[in-house]
Amino acid sequence: FTVIRILLVGGIMLVYPLITRKGLLFGVYVGEEFAAGDSARALTRRWTIGCLTLMAVCLVVGLGISMAGYPVAGNLTATAILLCAFAVL
C-alpha cells in the first residue's frame, strides 16, 4: 500500500508542470516564449529529478519502517515526508 500511495502522489507531482496551459510555469504566467525556453526546461528537469529522488527516498523510509513492524506508521510517515518535501522542492 505504501508503494501505491507514493507512486500515486509522486506521479501527480511529476505531471504537475505538464498539465498547465501554455505560458504557465508551475502556476505562474511567464509568457509562452519563456515557458518554451532553456531556463524553463532546466527548471522542469530539476523538478523531475527532485521528484524522482524524493519518491525513492520516501519509498525506502516507508518500507523500512513497515519492515520494522509498523506498517501504518511507515505508510503515513512516507506520505507525510513526500508531501512536505514537495512543498520545499
Secondary structure, 3 states (H helix, E strand, C coil): CHHHHHHHHHHHHHHHHHCCCCCEECCEECCHHHHCCHHHHHHHHHHHHHHHHHHHHHHHHHHHHHHCCCHHHHHHHHHHHHHHHHHHC
